[in-house]
Amino acid sequence: MSDQVSDEPTEWPTHCPQCGTRLVSAVVDFDKTNEDRPEMRPGEMAAVDYCPNPDCPSHQQPVGPEDAPGA
């Protein structure tokens, strides 16, 4: 891992690359024994951006070998 720090701003996507819908942010807690609380606990939680559009192609996951690309 690099210890170099860059002054260049990081550009995060704001819209889904598949359908163009504006992304929504959420926090996922990996430790289900934690109480429901608003603060972020690194190592136990992750902040994620996701597409809220239920019809977005990014939500279509293969279910079997016949669904794999080129099958």
Biopython code that builds the backbone (N, CA, C, O; Angstrom):
import numpy as np
from Bio.PDB.StructureBuilder import StructureBuilder

atoms = [
    (1, "MET", "N", (0.847, -1.170, 0.000)),
    (1, "MET", "CA", (0.000, 0.000, 0.000)),
    (1, "MET", "C", (0.886, 1.225, 0.000)),
    (1, "MET", "O", (1.908, 1.247, 0.686)),
    (2, "SER", "N", (0.524, 2.221, -0.738)),
    (2, "SER", "CA", (1.304, 3.435, -0.870)),
    (2, "SER", "C", (0.935, 4.439, 0.217)),
    (2, "SER", "O", (-0.231, 4.582, 0.582)),
    (3, "ASP", "N", (1.954, 5.133, 0.726)),
    (3, "ASP", "CA", (1.725, 6.170, 1.730)),
    (3, "ASP", "C", (1.676, 7.546, 1.100)),
    (3, "ASP", "O", (1.601, 8.548, 1.812)),
    (4, "GLN", "N", (1.717, 7.615, -0.217)),
    (4, "GLN", "CA", (1.707, 8.900, -0.902)),
    (4, "GLN", "C", (0.323, 9.525, -0.816)),
    (4, "GLN", "O", (-0.696, 8.852, -0.974)),
    (5, "VAL", "N", (0.314, 10.829, -0.563)),
    (5, "VAL", "CA", (-0.936, 11.576, -0.473)),
    (5, "VAL", "C", (-1.000, 12.519, -1.657)),
    (5, "VAL", "O", (-0.013, 13.177, -1.986)),
    (6, "SER", "N", (-2.133, 12.585, -2.285)),
    (6, "SER", "CA", (-2.315, 13.442, -3.445)),
    (6, "SER", "C", (-3.239, 14.595, -3.092)),
    (6, "SER", "O", (-4.214, 14.428, -2.359)),
    (7, "ASP", "N", (-2.916, 15.771, -3.627)),
    (7, "ASP", "CA", (-3.768, 16.939, -3.419)),
    (7, "ASP", "C", (-4.890, 17.008, -4.452)),
    (7, "ASP", "O", (-5.764, 17.871, -4.368)),
    (8, "GLU", "N", (-4.861, 16.093, -5.430)),
    (8, "GLU", "CA", (-5.890, 16.100, -6.464)),
    (8, "GLU", "C", (-7.206, 15.597, -5.881)),
    (8, "GLU", "O", (-7.235, 14.572, -5.199)),
    (9, "PRO", "N", (-8.281, 16.308, -6.146)),
    (9, "PRO", "CA", (-9.575, 15.851, -5.613)),
    (9, "PRO", "C", (-10.014, 14.555, -6.286)),
    (9, "PRO", "O", (-9.824, 14.366, -7.487)),
    (10, "THR", "N", (-10.599, 13.678, -5.498)),
    (10, "THR", "CA", (-11.120, 12.418, -6.017)),
    (10, "THR", "C", (-12.536, 12.656, -6.512)),
    (10, "THR", "O", (-13.365, 13.210, -5.791)),
    (11, "GLU", "N", (-12.810, 12.245, -7.720)),
    (11, "GLU", "CA", (-14.154, 12.412, -8.270)),
    (11, "GLU", "C", (-14.917, 11.103, -8.099)),
    (11, "GLU", "O", (-14.551, 10.080, -8.677)),
    (12, "TRP", "N", (-15.976, 11.146, -7.299)),
    (12, "TRP", "CA", (-16.827, 9.997, -7.081)),
    (12, "TRP", "C", (-18.007, 10.071, -8.032)),
    (12, "TRP", "O", (-18.525, 11.160, -8.278)),
    (13, "PRO", "N", (-18.441, 8.954, -8.568)),
    (13, "PRO", "CA", (-19.611, 8.975, -9.446)),
    (13, "PRO", "C", (-20.860, 9.375, -8.654)),
    (13, "PRO", "O", (-21.023, 8.988, -7.497)),
    (14, "THR", "N", (-21.722, 10.142, -9.283)),
    (14, "THR", "CA", (-22.973, 10.554, -8.651)),
    (14, "THR", "C", (-24.172, 9.888, -9.305)),
    (14, "THR", "O", (-25.277, 9.915, -8.763)),
    (15, "HIS", "N", (-23.954, 9.288, -10.475)),
    (15, "HIS", "CA", (-25.040, 8.634, -11.202)),
    (15, "HIS", "C", (-24.605, 7.226, -11.616)),
    (15, "HIS", "O", (-23.423, 6.980, -11.856)),
    (16, "CYS", "N", (-25.556, 6.321, -11.697)),
    (16, "CYS", "CA", (-25.299, 4.934, -12.080)),
    (16, "CYS", "C", (-24.755, 4.881, -13.506)),
    (16, "CYS", "O", (-25.342, 5.477, -14.409)),
    (17, "PRO", "N", (-23.639, 4.175, -13.725)),
    (17, "PRO", "CA", (-23.094, 4.068, -15.076)),
    (17, "PRO", "C", (-23.953, 3.210, -16.001)),
    (17, "PRO", "O", (-23.808, 3.287, -17.220)),
    (18, "GLN", "N", (-24.846, 2.392, -15.440)),
    (18, "GLN", "CA", (-25.698, 1.520, -16.239)),
    (18, "GLN", "C", (-26.960, 2.228, -16.734)),
    (18, "GLN", "O", (-27.314, 2.128, -17.909)),
    (19, "CYS", "N", (-27.642, 2.954, -15.821)),
    (19, "CYS", "CA", (-28.941, 3.527, -16.204)),
    (19, "CYS", "C", (-29.027, 5.044, -16.024)),
    (19, "CYS", "O", (-29.990, 5.660, -16.480)),
    (20, "GLY", "N", (-28.033, 5.656, -15.367)),
    (20, "GLY", "CA", (-28.022, 7.106, -15.214)),
    (20, "GLY", "C", (-28.788, 7.638, -14.009)),
    (20, "GLY", "O", (-28.843, 8.851, -13.808)),
    (21, "THR", "N", (-29.380, 6.759, -13.205)),
    (21, "THR", "CA", (-30.116, 7.185, -12.016)),
    (21, "THR", "C", (-29.132, 7.717, -10.979)),
    (21, "THR", "O", (-28.033, 7.184, -10.825)),
    (22, "ARG", "N", (-29.534, 8.780, -10.263)),
    (22, "ARG", "CA", (-28.686, 9.337, -9.205)),
    (22, "ARG", "C", (-28.483, 8.289, -8.109)),
    (22, "ARG", "O", (-29.445, 7.677, -7.645)),
    (23, "LEU", "N", (-27.221, 8.084, -7.697)),
    (23, "LEU", "CA", (-26.891, 7.090, -6.689)),
    (23, "LEU", "C", (-27.343, 7.538, -5.302)),
    (23, "LEU", "O", (-27.435, 8.734, -5.027)),
    (24, "VAL", "N", (-27.622, 6.572, -4.434)),
    (24, "VAL", "CA", (-28.036, 6.797, -3.056)),
    (24, "VAL", "C", (-26.952, 6.208, -2.154)),
    (24, "VAL", "O", (-26.358, 5.184, -2.491)),
    (25, "SER", "N", (-26.689, 6.847, -1.009)),
    (25, "SER", "CA", (-25.686, 6.363, -0.066)),
    (25, "SER", "C", (-26.339, 5.636, 1.099)),
    (25, "SER", "O", (-27.454, 5.966, 1.502)),
    (26, "ALA", "N", (-25.642, 4.655, 1.632)),
    (26, "ALA", "CA", (-26.119, 3.915, 2.797)),
    (26, "ALA", "C", (-24.913, 3.391, 3.560)),
    (26, "ALA", "O", (-23.803, 3.336, 3.031)),
    (27, "VAL", "N", (-25.144, 3.007, 4.806)),
    (27, "VAL", "CA", (-24.106, 2.388, 5.628)),
    (27, "VAL", "C", (-24.529, 0.948, 5.893)),
    (27, "VAL", "O", (-25.657, 0.685, 6.308)),
    (28, "VAL", "N", (-23.605, 0.021, 5.646)),
    (28, "VAL", "CA", (-23.862, -1.396, 5.869)),
    (28, "VAL", "C", (-23.082, -1.820, 7.109)),
    (28, "VAL", "O", (-21.869, -1.626, 7.183)),
    (29, "ASP", "N", (-23.781, -2.398, 8.076)),
    (29, "ASP", "CA", (-23.157, -2.875, 9.308)),
    (29, "ASP", "C", (-22.927, -4.374, 9.175)),
    (29, "ASP", "O", (-23.883, -5.139, 9.045)),
    (30, "PHE", "N", (-21.672, -4.799, 9.207)),
    (30, "PHE", "CA", (-21.344, -6.212, 9.053)),
    (30, "PHE", "C", (-21.539, -7.000, 10.340)),
    (30, "PHE", "O", (-21.683, -8.222, 10.302)),
    (31, "ASP", "N", (-21.544, -6.314, 11.477)),
    (31, "ASP", "CA", (-21.712, -6.973, 12.765)),
    (31, "ASP", "C", (-23.155, -6.799, 13.214)),
    (31, "ASP", "O", (-23.525, -5.744, 13.729)),
    (32, "LYS", "N", (-23.958, -7.816, 13.023)),
    (32, "LYS", "CA", (-25.390, -7.734, 13.327)),
    (32, "LYS", "C", (-25.683, -7.635, 14.819)),
    (32, "LYS", "O", (-26.825, -7.383, 15.204)),
    (33, "THR", "N", (-24.658, -7.830, 15.679)),
    (33, "THR", "CA", (-24.879, -7.703, 17.117)),
    (33, "THR", "C", (-24.772, -6.250, 17.585)),
    (33, "THR", "O", (-25.102, -5.948, 18.732)),
    (34, "ASN", "N", (-24.316, -5.348, 16.710)),
    (34, "ASN", "CA", (-24.218, -3.933, 17.072)),
    (34, "ASN", "C", (-25.598, -3.323, 17.253)),
    (34, "ASN", "O", (-26.560, -3.706, 16.588)),
    (35, "GLU", "N", (-25.672, -2.360, 18.176)),
    (35, "GLU", "CA", (-26.906, -1.603, 18.321)),
    (35, "GLU", "C", (-27.060, -0.694, 17.108)),
    (35, "GLU", "O", (-26.072, -0.334, 16.468)),
    (36, "ASP", "N", (-28.285, -0.328, 16.795)),
    (36, "ASP", "CA", (-28.551, 0.588, 15.689)),
    (36, "ASP", "C", (-28.198, 1.995, 16.162)),
    (36, "ASP", "O", (-28.917, 2.584, 16.969)),
    (37, "ARG", "N", (-27.094, 2.526, 15.656)),
    (37, "ARG", "CA", (-26.647, 3.857, 16.060)),
    (37, "ARG", "C", (-26.100, 4.592, 14.847)),
    (37, "ARG", "O", (-25.675, 3.969, 13.875)),
    (38, "PRO", "N", (-26.112, 5.909, 14.906)),
    (38, "PRO", "CA", (-25.786, 6.687, 13.711)),
    (38, "PRO", "C", (-24.309, 6.781, 13.356)),
    (38, "PRO", "O", (-23.995, 7.108, 12.212)),
    (39, "GLU", "N", (-23.383, 6.512, 14.275)),
    (39, "GLU", "CA", (-21.974, 6.726, 13.953)),
    (39, "GLU", "C", (-21.385, 5.562, 13.168)),
    (39, "GLU", "O", (-21.782, 4.406, 13.318)),
    (40, "MET", "N", (-20.432, 5.914, 12.335)),
    (40, "MET", "CA", (-19.737, 4.932, 11.504)),
    (40, "MET", "C", (-18.614, 4.296, 12.315)),
    (40, "MET", "O", (-17.838, 5.008, 12.954)),
    (41, "ARG", "N", (-18.515, 2.979, 12.298)),
    (41, "ARG", "CA", (-17.461, 2.262, 13.021)),
    (41, "ARG", "C", (-16.590, 1.532, 11.996)),
    (41, "ARG", "O", (-16.940, 0.438, 11.553)),
    (42, "PRO", "N", (-15.448, 2.139, 11.613)),
    (42, "PRO", "CA", (-14.579, 1.502, 10.620)),
    (42, "PRO", "C", (-14.193, 0.083, 11.040)),
    (42, "PRO", "O", (-13.942, -0.187, 12.214)),
    (43, "GLY", "N", (-14.153, -0.803, 10.070)),
    (43, "GLY", "CA", (-13.842, -2.205, 10.338)),
    (43, "GLY", "C", (-15.091, -3.040, 10.558)),
    (43, "GLY", "O", (-15.081, -4.248, 10.322)),
    (44, "GLU", "N", (-16.162, -2.410, 11.008)),
    (44, "GLU", "CA", (-17.426, -3.105, 11.225)),
    (44, "GLU", "C", (-18.491, -2.644, 10.238)),
    (44, "GLU", "O", (-19.485, -3.335, 10.013)),
    (45, "MET", "N", (-18.274, -1.474, 9.654)),
    (45, "MET", "CA", (-19.274, -0.897, 8.767)),
    (45, "MET", "C", (-18.606, -0.397, 7.490)),
    (45, "MET", "O", (-17.403, -0.140, 7.462)),
    (46, "ALA", "N", (-19.401, -0.267, 6.445)),
    (46, "ALA", "CA", (-18.914, 0.280, 5.184)),
    (46, "ALA", "C", (-19.951, 1.231, 4.626)),
    (46, "ALA", "O", (-21.150, 0.956, 4.676)),
    (47, "ALA", "N", (-19.486, 2.356, 4.092)),
    (47, "ALA", "CA", (-20.370, 3.294, 3.414)),
    (47, "ALA", "C", (-20.382, 2.901, 1.937)),
    (47, "ALA", "O", (-19.325, 2.696, 1.341)),
    (48, "VAL", "N", (-21.562, 2.798, 1.353)),
    (48, "VAL", "CA", (-21.688, 2.377, -0.041)),
    (48, "VAL", "C", (-22.641, 3.305, -0.794)),
    (48, "VAL", "O", (-23.566, 3.870, -0.211)),
    (49, "ASP", "N", (-22.402, 3.449, -2.073)),
    (49, "ASP", "CA", (-23.330, 4.134, -2.973)),
    (49, "ASP", "C", (-23.948, 3.058, -3.844)),
    (49, "ASP", "O", (-23.256, 2.143, -4.291)),
    (50, "TYR", "N", (-25.250, 3.162, -4.088)),
    (50, "TYR", "CA", (-25.916, 2.147, -4.903)),
    (50, "TYR", "C", (-27.008, 2.789, -5.742)),
    (50, "TYR", "O", (-27.465, 3.897, -5.461)),
    (51, "CYS", "N", (-27.411, 2.077, -6.765)),
    (51, "CYS", "CA", (-28.474, 2.536, -7.653)),
    (51, "CYS", "C", (-29.815, 2.073, -7.076)),
    (51, "CYS", "O", (-30.025, 0.876, -6.882)),
    (52, "PRO", "N", (-30.731, 3.025, -6.799)),
    (52, "PRO", "CA", (-32.022, 2.649, -6.236)),
    (52, "PRO", "C", (-33.047, 2.178, -7.270)),
    (52, "PRO", "O", (-34.149, 1.767, -6.907)),
    (53, "ASN", "N", (-32.689, 2.236, -8.549)),
    (53, "ASN", "CA", (-33.614, 1.860, -9.616)),
    (53, "ASN", "C", (-33.756, 0.337, -9.673)),
    (53, "ASN", "O", (-32.791, -0.343, -10.024)),
    (54, "PRO", "N", (-34.930, -0.224, -9.337)),
    (54, "PRO", "CA", (-35.089, -1.681, -9.329)),
    (54, "PRO", "C", (-34.990, -2.310, -10.720)),
    (54, "PRO", "O", (-34.742, -3.510, -10.836)),
    (55, "ASP", "N", (-35.179, -1.522, -11.765)),
    (55, "ASP", "CA", (-35.100, -2.045, -13.133)),
    (55, "ASP", "C", (-33.719, -1.885, -13.757)),
    (55, "ASP", "O", (-33.530, -2.209, -14.929)),
    (56, "CYS", "N", (-32.759, -1.391, -12.992)),
    (56, "CYS", "CA", (-31.410, -1.153, -13.512)),
    (56, "CYS", "C", (-30.745, -2.475, -13.889)),
    (56, "CYS", "O", (-30.857, -3.452, -13.149)),
    (57, "PRO", "N", (-30.054, -2.519, -15.032)),
    (57, "PRO", "CA", (-29.351, -3.732, -15.436)),
    (57, "PRO", "C", (-28.273, -4.167, -14.442)),
    (57, "PRO", "O", (-27.894, -5.338, -14.422)),
    (58, "SER", "N", (-27.772, -3.236, -13.616)),
    (58, "SER", "CA", (-26.740, -3.607, -12.643)),
    (58, "SER", "C", (-27.281, -4.529, -11.554)),
    (58, "SER", "O", (-26.502, -5.172, -10.851)),
    (59, "HIS", "N", (-28.606, -4.604, -11.404)),
    (59, "HIS", "CA", (-29.218, -5.489, -10.413)),
    (59, "HIS", "C", (-29.470, -6.890, -10.967)),
    (59, "HIS", "O", (-29.838, -7.790, -10.212)),
    (60, "GLN", "N", (-29.281, -7.086, -12.248)),
    (60, "GLN", "CA", (-29.498, -8.391, -12.872)),
    (60, "GLN", "C", (-28.254, -9.238, -12.688)),
    (60, "GLN", "O", (-27.239, -8.995, -13.341)),
    (61, "GLN", "N", (-28.317, -10.229, -11.808)),
    (61, "GLN", "CA", (-27.171, -11.088, -11.531)),
    (61, "GLN", "C", (-27.406, -12.463, -12.140)),
    (61, "GLN", "O", (-28.528, -12.968, -12.140)),
    (62, "PRO", "N", (-26.337, -13.065, -12.659)),
    (62, "PRO", "CA", (-26.475, -14.423, -13.197)),
    (62, "PRO", "C", (-26.896, -15.392, -12.096)),
    (62, "PRO", "O", (-26.451, -15.279, -10.954)),
    (63, "VAL", "N", (-27.749, -16.337, -12.447)),
    (63, "VAL", "CA", (-28.210, -17.325, -11.468)),
    (63, "VAL", "C", (-27.653, -18.711, -11.749)),
    (63, "VAL", "O", (-27.766, -19.607, -10.912)),
    (64, "GLY", "N", (-27.058, -18.892, -12.907)),
    (64, "GLY", "CA", (-26.519, -20.197, -13.252)),
    (64, "GLY", "C", (-25.516, -20.090, -14.376)),
    (64, "GLY", "O", (-25.334, -19.008, -14.933)),
    (65, "PRO", "N", (-24.850, -21.198, -14.729)),
    (65, "PRO", "CA", (-23.841, -21.176, -15.785)),
    (65, "PRO", "C", (-24.408, -20.738, -17.142)),
    (65, "PRO", "O", (-23.703, -20.135, -17.951)),
    (66, "GLU", "N", (-25.678, -21.046, -17.378)),
    (66, "GLU", "CA", (-26.282, -20.662, -18.669)),
    (66, "GLU", "C", (-26.452, -19.149, -18.805)),
    (66, "GLU", "O", (-26.660, -18.648, -19.910)),
    (67, "ASP", "N", (-26.363, -18.407, -17.674)),
    (67, "ASP", "CA", (-26.507, -16.944, -17.708)),
    (67, "ASP", "C", (-25.177, -16.230, -17.867)),
    (67, "ASP", "O", (-25.150, -15.006, -17.999)),
    (68, "ALA", "N", (-24.076, -16.964, -17.857)),
    (68, "ALA", "CA", (-22.761, -16.362, -17.974)),
    (68, "ALA", "C", (-22.581, -15.769, -19.366)),
    (68, "ALA", "O", (-23.131, -16.290, -20.337)),
    (69, "PRO", "N", (-21.801, -14.662, -19.474)),
    (69, "PRO", "CA", (-21.566, -14.060, -20.793)),
    (69, "PRO", "C", (-20.940, -15.080, -21.745)),
    (69, "PRO", "O", (-20.013, -15.797, -21.369)),
    (70, "GLY", "N", (-21.436, -15.142, -22.947)),
    (70, "GLY", "CA", (-20.932, -16.045, -23.968)),
    (70, "GLY", "C", (-21.472, -17.456, -23.894)),
    (70, "GLY", "O", (-21.058, -18.335, -24.651)),
    (71, "ALA", "N", (-22.416, -17.668, -22.960)),
    (71, "ALA", "CA", (-22.970, -19.023, -22.821)),
    (71, "ALA", "C", (-24.027, -19.286, -23.865)),
    (71, "ALA", "O", (-24.602, -20.374, -23.900)),
]
sb = StructureBuilder()
sb.init_structure("model")
sb.init_model(0)
sb.init_chain("A")
sb.init_seg("    ")
for serial, (resi, resn, name, xyz) in enumerate(atoms, 1):
    if name == "N":
        sb.init_residue(resn, " ", resi, " ")
    sb.init_atom(name, np.array(xyz, "f"), 0.0, 1.0, " ", f" {name:<3s}", serial, name[0])
structure = sb.get_structure()
